[in-house]
């Protein structure tokens, strides 16, 4: 048990001295190394940079050179590729072959300790969501062309799926990729919207329509972006996470070699959906830490703020509000840890089926919890929490960011519905598998 007092709700239980079955000594060493690196190179200036709506280029370069963009990839890491590039361990603490999803969880949690999603998202989103389709489904020539520069951070990428008229409704995207008469190129036309990191990206893993309507007509292609003929990009000013570089992309007769196809034509929907599991899981981890920052800040504030002749913490109504949100927060964190544990035990193909719907629900719930905790903090801070400067500045910013968790990565209502539909589908499939073959007397 830790003898050093910490502000209630400010750390997950395993860092507050509580016993945990999940974390090994290597996990704990990784957490300490992560915290030291991230505090020095990101958190110290995160709020200032987010206010300026842009992280300096040297921050990305520092993370890339230290291999500290790689932990945002799904575990296990692409060990063969990393070792071929001379990358054998991260921060001198964890070997790349030993990296598991608890290392991922710890990294995502530490990166979000500013309370803001923008600064960390400006660094990691492209690596976390844009690189995995190439690693998982790209053939050798595609990987050899792109992975060396992407994994080392010499080039940047993004995931480009969402369109102005097709957000969570991925199956109905309209951006087309039509082959030239000689079959050597795709000509891509359409628009992509709300693409995080797009404005800085050299490439994108893009969802396009190579076939007919519906999910079977979708494919994924590596499409060059920055400075490429036919590509026009502009930043979008959204309500929060502005420093993450949300982008609108127009594609006008963009000519891309057919060798840039990821995997097989018509398999894009499968690739996208399995990639979403990691995306939604990392969003849930980061949002839970954001909620923790908000609630811990509120707790610290009510311990010192006085009203009606006594500290706010002595008011029962204040403690009640804090308790309700605290229970939601710690329950959400326990669920996130359970997911991480499952991902270390399930084979990939099993995890995609068993956890797909639940991951969607966890992402949705994380947004709900963040919204409640941020709102609680704002109310307890009073006018200070509604002010864009001073002691409540961070709380005002976190509250403004809550919709940026509840909408992107699959909007909340769609995610909750998807979760139940997937659970029911799995139940029906397992029930059907137990049924006796028709006309057979055998069990």
C-alpha positions as CSV (number, residue, x, y, z in Angstrom):
1,X,0.0,0.0,0.0
2,X,1.3,3.4,-1.0
3,X,2.3,5.6,2.0
4,X,2.4,8.8,-0.2
5,X,-1.1,10.4,-0.2
6,X,-2.6,11.1,-3.6
7,X,-5.6,13.1,-4.5
8,X,-8.7,10.8,-4.7
9,X,-9.4,9.6,-8.2
10,X,-6.1,11.0,-9.6
11,X,-4.6,7.6,-10.4
12,X,-5.9,4.2,-11.4
13,X,-5.9,1.7,-8.4
14,X,-2.7,-0.1,-9.4
15,X,-0.8,3.2,-9.2
16,X,-2.6,4.2,-6.0
17,X,-1.0,1.2,-4.1
18,X,-3.9,-1.3,-4.6
19,X,-3.0,-4.9,-5.5
20,X,-3.7,-5.9,-9.1
21,X,-3.5,-9.3,-10.9
22,X,-2.7,-7.7,-14.2
23,X,0.6,-5.8,-14.0
24,X,4.0,-7.4,-14.1
25,X,7.2,-5.8,-13.0
26,X,7.9,-5.0,-16.6
27,X,4.6,-3.3,-17.0
28,X,5.4,-1.1,-13.9
29,X,8.9,-0.3,-15.2
30,X,7.3,0.6,-18.6
31,X,4.8,2.9,-16.8
32,X,7.6,4.8,-15.0
33,X,9.6,5.2,-18.2
34,X,6.6,6.3,-20.1
35,X,5.6,8.8,-17.5
36,X,9.1,10.3,-17.4
37,X,9.3,10.6,-21.2
38,X,5.8,11.9,-21.8
39,X,5.9,14.4,-19.0
40,X,9.2,15.9,-20.3
41,X,8.4,16.0,-24.0
42,X,4.6,16.5,-24.1
43,X,2.7,17.2,-20.9
44,X,4.8,20.1,-19.7
45,X,3.6,22.2,-22.7
46,X,0.4,20.3,-23.8
47,X,-2.1,22.9,-22.7
48,X,-0.1,25.8,-24.2
49,X,0.3,23.9,-27.5
50,X,-3.3,22.9,-27.6
51,X,-4.3,26.6,-27.1
52,X,-2.0,27.4,-30.1
53,X,-3.8,24.6,-32.0
54,X,-0.6,23.1,-33.2
55,X,2.3,21.0,-31.8
56,X,5.8,22.1,-32.9
57,X,7.3,19.7,-35.5
58,X,10.2,18.9,-33.2
59,X,7.8,17.1,-30.8
60,X,6.8,14.6,-33.4
61,X,10.4,14.1,-34.4
62,X,11.4,13.5,-30.7
63,X,8.8,10.8,-30.3
64,X,9.6,9.2,-33.6
65,X,13.4,9.0,-32.9
66,X,12.7,7.5,-29.5
67,X,10.3,4.9,-31.0
68,X,7.5,6.4,-28.8
69,X,5.0,6.5,-31.6
70,X,5.1,2.7,-31.9
71,X,3.3,1.8,-28.7
72,X,0.1,3.2,-30.2
73,X,0.1,0.2,-32.6
74,X,-2.0,-2.8,-31.6
75,X,-0.2,-5.4,-29.6
76,X,1.6,-7.6,-30.5
77,X,3.9,-5.3,-32.4
78,X,5.2,-6.1,-35.9
79,X,8.3,-7.6,-34.4
80,X,9.9,-8.8,-37.7
81,X,9.7,-5.4,-39.3
82,X,10.8,-3.5,-36.2
83,X,13.9,-5.7,-35.7
84,X,14.8,-5.4,-39.4
85,X,14.8,-1.6,-38.8
86,X,17.1,-1.9,-35.8
87,X,14.3,-1.4,-33.2
88,X,14.7,-4.1,-30.5
89,X,13.2,-2.4,-27.4
90,X,11.3,0.7,-26.3
91,X,12.8,3.2,-23.8
92,X,15.3,0.5,-22.9
93,X,12.5,-1.1,-20.9
94,X,10.5,-3.5,-22.9
95,X,11.6,-5.8,-25.8
96,X,9.4,-5.4,-28.8
97,X,8.5,-9.1,-28.8
98,X,7.3,-8.8,-25.1
99,X,5.0,-5.9,-25.8
100,X,1.4,-6.8,-24.9
101,X,-1.9,-4.9,-24.7
102,X,-1.2,-3.8,-21.1
103,X,1.9,-2.0,-22.4
104,X,-0.6,-0.4,-24.9
105,X,-3.0,0.5,-22.2
106,X,-0.3,2.1,-20.0
107,X,1.0,4.1,-22.9
108,X,-2.4,5.4,-23.9
109,X,-3.2,6.3,-20.3
110,X,0.0,8.2,-19.8
111,X,-0.3,10.1,-23.1
112,X,-3.7,11.4,-21.9
113,X,-2.6,12.7,-18.6
114,X,-2.8,16.3,-19.9
115,X,-6.5,15.8,-19.8
116,X,-6.6,16.7,-23.5
117,X,-7.0,14.4,-26.5
118,X,-5.6,16.8,-29.1
119,X,-1.8,16.9,-28.2
120,X,-1.4,13.2,-28.0
121,X,-3.8,12.6,-30.9
122,X,-1.7,14.9,-33.1
123,X,1.2,12.4,-32.6
124,X,-0.3,9.0,-32.5
125,X,-3.5,8.8,-34.5
126,X,-1.9,8.2,-37.9
127,X,0.4,5.5,-36.5
128,X,-2.3,3.9,-34.4
129,X,-5.0,3.7,-37.1
130,X,-3.4,4.3,-40.4
131,X,-0.5,1.8,-40.2
132,X,-2.2,-1.4,-38.9
133,X,-4.1,-2.1,-42.2
134,X,-0.8,-2.2,-44.1
135,X,0.8,-4.4,-41.4
136,X,-2.1,-6.8,-41.1
137,X,-3.4,-7.1,-44.7
138,X,-0.8,-5.5,-47.1
139,X,1.3,-7.9,-49.2
140,X,5.1,-7.9,-49.0
141,X,5.7,-5.4,-51.8
142,X,3.3,-2.9,-50.2
143,X,4.9,-3.3,-46.8
144,X,8.4,-2.9,-48.2
145,X,7.4,0.3,-50.0
146,X,5.8,2.0,-47.0
147,X,6.5,0.5,-43.6
148,X,10.2,1.4,-43.2
149,X,9.4,5.1,-43.4
150,X,6.1,4.9,-41.5
151,X,7.3,2.8,-38.6
152,X,10.3,5.1,-38.0
153,X,8.2,8.3,-38.4
154,X,10.1,9.6,-41.4
155,X,6.7,9.8,-43.2
156,X,3.3,10.3,-41.7
157,X,-0.1,8.6,-42.5
158,X,-3.7,8.7,-41.4
159,X,-6.8,6.6,-41.7
160,X,-9.3,8.1,-44.2
161,X,-12.8,6.5,-44.0
162,X,-15.4,9.1,-42.9
163,X,-17.1,11.2,-45.6
164,X,-19.5,14.2,-45.4
165,X,-22.5,11.9,-45.9
166,X,-21.1,8.7,-44.5
167,X,-19.8,8.8,-40.9
168,X,-20.7,5.8,-38.8
169,X,-22.5,4.4,-41.9
170,X,-19.2,3.1,-43.3
171,X,-20.9,0.6,-45.8
172,X,-22.3,3.6,-47.8
173,X,-19.1,5.6,-48.5
174,X,-19.1,7.0,-52.0
175,X,-15.5,7.8,-52.8
176,X,-14.7,5.8,-55.9
177,X,-11.6,4.1,-57.2
178,X,-11.9,3.1,-60.9
179,X,-9.3,1.3,-62.7
180,X,-7.7,2.8,-65.9
181,X,-8.3,0.8,-69.1
182,X,-4.8,-0.7,-68.9
183,X,-5.5,-1.9,-65.4
184,X,-2.4,-0.2,-63.9
185,X,-3.9,2.6,-61.9
186,X,-6.9,3.6,-59.8
187,X,-8.5,6.9,-60.5
188,X,-9.9,8.1,-57.1
189,X,-12.7,10.7,-56.8
190,X,-14.6,11.9,-53.7
191,X,-14.2,13.6,-50.4
192,X,-13.2,12.6,-46.9
193,X,-14.1,14.7,-43.8
194,X,-13.0,14.8,-40.1
195,X,-9.7,13.0,-40.9
196,X,-7.5,13.3,-37.9
197,X,-3.8,14.1,-38.7
198,X,-4.7,14.4,-42.4
199,X,-3.2,17.8,-42.9
200,X,0.3,16.5,-42.1
201,X,0.0,13.1,-43.7
202,X,2.1,12.0,-46.6
203,X,-0.2,9.0,-47.1
204,X,-3.5,7.6,-46.0
205,X,-5.0,4.2,-45.6
206,X,-8.2,5.1,-47.4
207,X,-11.6,3.4,-47.8
208,X,-12.8,3.5,-51.4
209,X,-15.5,2.0,-53.5
210,X,-14.0,-0.4,-56.1
211,X,-17.2,-2.3,-56.7
212,X,-21.0,-2.0,-56.4
213,X,-23.1,-0.7,-53.5
214,X,-22.9,-1.9,-50.0
215,X,-20.1,-3.4,-47.9
216,X,-18.8,-5.9,-50.5
217,X,-17.9,-3.0,-52.9
218,X,-15.4,-1.5,-50.5
219,X,-11.6,-1.8,-50.6
220,X,-8.7,-0.1,-48.9
221,X,-5.9,1.7,-50.8
222,X,-2.8,3.6,-49.8
223,X,-3.4,7.1,-51.2
224,X,-0.6,9.8,-51.2
225,X,-1.9,13.0,-49.8
226,X,0.5,15.9,-49.0
227,X,1.5,17.7,-52.2
228,X,0.1,14.9,-54.5
229,X,-1.7,15.9,-57.8
230,X,-5.5,16.0,-57.4
231,X,-5.4,16.1,-53.6
232,X,-6.6,19.3,-51.8
233,X,-6.7,19.5,-48.0
234,X,-7.8,22.1,-45.5
235,X,-8.0,22.0,-41.7
236,X,-11.3,22.0,-40.0
237,X,-11.8,24.0,-36.8
238,X,-13.8,21.6,-34.5
239,X,-15.0,22.2,-31.0
240,X,-12.1,20.4,-29.3
241,X,-8.9,18.5,-30.1
242,X,-8.0,21.2,-32.6
243,X,-4.3,20.5,-32.3
244,X,-4.9,17.0,-33.7
245,X,-5.3,18.4,-37.2
246,X,-8.8,17.5,-38.3
247,X,-8.9,17.7,-42.1
248,X,-11.2,17.9,-45.1
249,X,-9.8,16.1,-48.1
250,X,-10.9,16.5,-51.7
251,X,-9.8,13.9,-54.3
252,X,-10.1,14.9,-57.9
253,X,-8.9,12.3,-60.4
254,X,-6.1,11.2,-58.1
255,X,-4.0,8.6,-59.9
256,X,-2.7,5.8,-57.7
257,X,-0.9,2.5,-58.8
258,X,-3.0,-0.6,-58.3
259,X,-0.1,-2.0,-56.3
260,X,-1.3,0.4,-53.5
261,X,-4.3,-1.8,-52.9
262,X,-4.3,-3.1,-49.3
263,X,-5.1,-6.9,-49.4
264,X,-7.9,-7.8,-51.8
265,X,-10.6,-5.8,-53.5
266,X,-13.9,-6.1,-51.9
267,X,-12.5,-6.9,-48.4
268,X,-12.3,-3.3,-47.2
269,X,-15.3,-3.6,-44.9
270,X,-13.7,-6.5,-43.0
271,X,-10.3,-4.6,-42.8
272,X,-12.0,-1.5,-41.5
273,X,-14.1,-3.2,-38.9
274,X,-11.2,-5.2,-37.4
275,X,-9.2,-2.0,-37.3
276,X,-12.0,-0.3,-35.5
277,X,-11.6,-2.6,-32.4
278,X,-8.1,-1.2,-31.7
279,X,-9.3,2.4,-32.5
280,X,-12.2,2.2,-30.1
281,X,-10.2,0.6,-27.4
282,X,-7.5,3.3,-27.4
283,X,-10.2,6.0,-27.5
284,X,-11.8,4.4,-24.4
285,X,-8.5,4.3,-22.5
286,X,-7.7,7.9,-23.3
287,X,-11.2,9.2,-22.5
288,X,-11.2,7.3,-19.1
289,X,-7.9,9.1,-18.2
290,X,-9.4,12.5,-19.3
291,X,-12.4,11.8,-17.0
292,X,-9.9,11.0,-14.2
293,X,-8.0,14.3,-14.8
294,X,-11.3,16.2,-14.6
295,X,-12.6,14.5,-11.5
296,X,-9.2,14.6,-9.6
297,X,-9.0,18.3,-10.4
298,X,-12.5,18.9,-9.0
299,X,-11.6,16.9,-5.9
300,X,-8.5,19.0,-5.4
301,X,-10.5,22.2,-5.9
302,X,-13.3,21.4,-3.4
303,X,-10.7,20.6,-0.7
304,X,-9.4,24.2,-0.8
305,X,-12.4,26.2,-2.0
306,X,-14.6,27.7,0.7
307,X,-18.3,28.7,0.5
308,X,-20.8,29.5,3.2
309,X,-18.0,29.5,5.8
310,X,-16.5,26.0,5.1
311,X,-14.7,24.0,2.4
312,X,-16.9,22.8,-0.4
313,X,-16.0,19.2,0.5
314,X,-17.9,19.6,3.7
315,X,-21.1,20.1,1.7
316,X,-23.0,16.7,1.4
317,X,-24.4,17.6,-2.0
318,X,-20.9,18.2,-3.3
319,X,-19.6,14.9,-2.0
320,X,-22.7,13.1,-3.5
321,X,-22.1,14.5,-6.9
322,X,-18.4,13.5,-6.7
323,X,-19.2,10.0,-5.5
324,X,-21.6,9.2,-8.3
325,X,-19.0,10.2,-10.9
326,X,-16.2,8.5,-9.1
327,X,-18.1,5.2,-9.1
328,X,-18.7,5.6,-12.9
329,X,-15.0,6.4,-13.4
330,X,-13.5,3.4,-11.5
331,X,-16.1,1.0,-13.0
332,X,-15.1,2.1,-16.5
333,X,-11.4,1.7,-15.7
334,X,-12.0,-1.8,-14.4
335,X,-13.8,-2.6,-17.7
336,X,-11.0,-1.2,-19.7
337,X,-8.5,-3.4,-17.8
338,X,-10.6,-6.5,-18.4
339,X,-10.6,-5.7,-22.1
340,X,-6.8,-5.4,-22.1
341,X,-6.6,-8.7,-20.3
342,X,-8.8,-10.4,-22.8
343,X,-6.7,-9.1,-25.7
344,X,-3.6,-10.6,-24.1
345,X,-5.3,-14.0,-24.0
346,X,-7.6,-14.3,-27.0
347,X,-6.1,-15.2,-30.4
348,X,-6.6,-12.3,-32.8
349,X,-9.4,-14.0,-34.8
350,X,-11.3,-14.8,-31.6
351,X,-10.9,-11.4,-30.2
352,X,-12.3,-9.8,-33.4
353,X,-15.5,-11.8,-33.0
354,X,-15.9,-11.9,-29.2
355,X,-14.9,-8.4,-28.4
356,X,-16.1,-6.4,-31.4
357,X,-19.5,-5.5,-30.0
358,X,-18.2,-5.1,-26.5
359,X,-15.4,-2.7,-27.6
360,X,-18.0,-0.5,-29.3
361,X,-20.0,-0.4,-26.1
362,X,-16.8,0.4,-24.0
363,X,-16.0,3.3,-26.3
364,X,-19.5,4.6,-26.0
365,X,-19.5,4.3,-22.3
366,X,-16.1,6.0,-22.0
367,X,-17.7,9.0,-23.7
368,X,-20.6,9.0,-21.4
369,X,-18.4,8.8,-18.3
370,X,-16.1,11.6,-19.6
371,X,-19.1,13.8,-20.2
372,X,-20.5,13.2,-16.7
373,X,-17.1,13.7,-15.0
374,X,-16.3,16.8,-17.0
375,X,-19.7,18.2,-16.2
376,X,-19.3,17.4,-12.6
377,X,-15.9,19.2,-12.5
378,X,-17.3,22.2,-14.3
379,X,-20.2,22.5,-11.8
380,X,-17.9,22.1,-8.8
381,X,-15.5,24.7,-10.2
382,X,-18.4,27.1,-10.7
383,X,-17.6,30.2,-12.8
384,X,-14.0,29.2,-12.8
385,X,-14.8,26.0,-14.7
386,X,-16.7,28.1,-17.4
387,X,-13.8,30.4,-18.0
388,X,-11.2,29.9,-20.8
389,X,-8.3,31.1,-18.6
390,X,-7.2,30.8,-15.0
391,X,-7.5,27.9,-12.6
392,X,-10.5,26.4,-14.4
393,X,-9.1,26.6,-17.9
394,X,-8.3,22.9,-18.2
395,X,-11.8,21.9,-17.0
396,X,-13.5,24.1,-19.6
397,X,-11.3,22.6,-22.3
398,X,-12.0,19.0,-21.2
399,X,-15.8,19.6,-21.1
400,X,-15.6,21.0,-24.6
401,X,-13.8,17.9,-25.8
402,X,-16.3,15.4,-24.5
403,X,-18.4,15.4,-27.8
404,X,-15.1,14.6,-29.6
405,X,-15.1,11.3,-27.8
406,X,-18.8,10.6,-28.1
407,X,-19.0,11.2,-31.9
408,X,-15.8,10.2,-33.7
409,X,-14.7,6.6,-34.0
410,X,-18.4,5.6,-34.2
411,X,-21.1,7.8,-32.7
412,X,-22.5,6.9,-29.3
413,X,-25.9,5.7,-30.3
414,X,-24.6,3.6,-33.2
415,X,-21.9,2.0,-31.0
416,X,-24.5,1.0,-28.3
417,X,-26.7,-0.5,-30.9
418,X,-23.8,-2.2,-32.7
419,X,-22.7,-3.7,-29.4
420,X,-26.0,-5.4,-28.7
421,X,-26.4,-6.6,-32.3
422,X,-23.0,-8.2,-32.3
423,X,-23.7,-10.0,-29.0
424,X,-27.0,-11.3,-30.3
425,X,-25.4,-12.4,-33.6
426,X,-22.7,-14.3,-31.7
427,X,-25.3,-15.9,-29.5
428,X,-27.4,-17.1,-32.5
429,X,-24.3,-18.4,-34.3
430,X,-23.2,-20.4,-31.3
431,X,-26.7,-21.7,-30.8
432,X,-26.9,-22.8,-34.4
433,X,-23.6,-24.6,-34.1
434,X,-25.0,-26.7,-31.4
435,X,-28.1,-27.8,-33.4
436,X,-28.4,-31.3,-34.6
437,X,-27.9,-31.7,-38.4
438,X,-31.3,-32.2,-40.0
439,X,-32.3,-35.9,-40.4
440,X,-29.5,-37.1,-38.1
441,X,-30.1,-39.1,-35.0
442,X,-26.6,-38.4,-33.7
443,X,-25.8,-35.9,-31.0
